[in-house]
Amino acid sequence: MDNLAIYNKYREVPQEATKEIKGGRLNGKTDINPMWRIKCLTEQFGPCGIGWYYKPVRKWLEQHGDEVAAFVDIELYVKINGEWSMPISGTGGSMFATKEKNGIYVSDECYKMATTDAISVACKQLGFGADVYWQSDRTKYDTHNSNSNNKPNNDGFSKHDELVGIFHKEIQRTGKSLKWFLVQSNVSDARYIKSEDLKKYIETLKQLPDKG
């Protein structure tokens, strides 16, 4: 099999399986229907449990202030030419307790949503929806570099890079979970967190004591 055969087969997402996100931090981004991934896995490898399956390996909650996020680690396995693959790891997250205007909202579907997210992360490594993610990453990159905060200083680092560095130092100092903040901003890497959000996170972390 050509190394890019699966990637190229499922890199493009049909229009009926996509939806533009309106409002919130992800305004303007593209949401992919999770059943499209299930259909692709089944079409390529066979029914779930026969040609592919996933195994939850860890579920946990992390609290930050009044809010709590749920996380799930999974391992995805696919069968090719009668042989099972090595595990394809994926980590997903969703909010369990969210602070809203009228109080704390608790979701009873947080682990289900985190599992769906984890499957999408694993499938991304096979190339599923690659064109959508590629464009999303390019948009983030272009946005960062067009921002005045990203003009390099005398040391060759942008203001955004400096914020990311300070943020990581505060995470290490306090021992707080990086994943929690990534879920809040719905990004996979701290470099993609908006500068204004980084400033808020850093301000919050600076008020916390050193980890014990």
Buried (B, 14 or more C-beta within 10 A) or exposed (E): EEEEEBBEBBBEBEEEBBEEEEEEEBEEBBEBBBEBBBEBBBEBBEEEEEBBBBEEEEBEEBEBEEBBBBBBBBBBBBBEEEEEBEBBBBBBBBBBBBEEEEEEEEBEEBBEBBBBBBBBBBBBEBBBBBEBBEEBEEEBEEEBEEBEBBEEEEEEEBBBBBBBEBBEEBBEBBEBBBBBBBBBBBBEEBEBBBBEBBBEBBEBBEEEEEEE
